[in-house]
């Protein structure tokens, strides 16, 4: 409901595309930014949904479903590459341990 009120305020009072984008897309973080982790998770969910839609798409909608699935996949992969470039990892640095000498293969 809060988003609806803010959306109407953005439309009626101070209309601008940036205000509407802020209300609809941005989260409530202190800087008004849409976090990369949240974007990645939403892109992954969209991709999974698109894959499920291909299961029930009929002959007329199949091409559209394929294009949508490809688009979602590319967005997800692009966000993952962006996260990798920014140094994000899916593990904690403290979880990484050097292999012990006894576990190395003997020649």
N, C-alpha and C positions, 0 to 999 in steps of 0.2 A: 504494500500500500504506500510505503514511503517513496518508493521509486515512481509510482504513478503520480503522486503529488509533486515530486521534483520534476518529473517530465512535463506536466502541465505548466508548472512555473517556468521551465525553460522555453516552452513553446509560446506561452501567452505574454510573459513579462519581458524577458530578454532573449528573444529568439536569435540563436546562432547555431550553426552546425556543431561547433566545438562544445557548446553547452549541452546539446542533445547527446553528443557522443559521451561526454563526461557522465551524464545521468544514466545512459543505457549500458555503456561498456565498462567504464572504470569502476573499480571496487572502492571501498571506503578506506583505503590506506591513507596515511597522513599526507603523502605527496600526491594523492589522486592518481597513482599509477596502477596499471594492471600488471600484477606480478608475473614474471616469466613462468614460474612454477604453475600458476593457475592457468595461464594460457596453454601450457603444454598439456595439462590434465584435461582441459576442455577440448583441445584438438584431438587428443587420444580418444575421448568419449565420442566425439563427432565421427571419427574414423571408424570406430567399432559399430556405431549406429548405421553408418553408410554401408558397411559390409553386411549387416543384417538386412538392410533394405534390398540388397541385391538378391537375397534368397527369395523374396516374394515379388520382385519386379516382373511385370509381364513383358511381352515382346515389345510393346509400344514404349515402355518406360525403361527398358534395359540400358539403352545408350545413355540416357540421362543418369541412371544409377551408376554406371561405370565412370562417367565423367566426374560425378560428385564424389565417388569413392577415391578416385585418383587425386582430386583436389584436396580432400581431407588428408590423404596420406602424405602428399607433398608439403602441406602446411605443417603437419606434425613433424616430419623429418627436418624441415627447415628450422623449426623452433628447437628441435633437439641439437641441430648443428650450432645454432646460436648459443644455446646453453653450454655446449662443449667449448666453444670459443671463449666464453666468459669464465670458464674454469669450473663449471658445475660438475659434480659427480654424483652417482647414486649410492656411494658408500662414504663412510667417514674415514678420514685420513688415519685416525687412531686404530681402525680395524685392519689396516694393512700391516703385515709383518714380513720381515725379511725371511726367506727360507733358511732353515737351519742347515749347517754343513752335513749333518747326518742324513738328511732327506735327499741330498743330491745323488743322482745316479752314479754308480761306480763304473769306471771304464774297464 
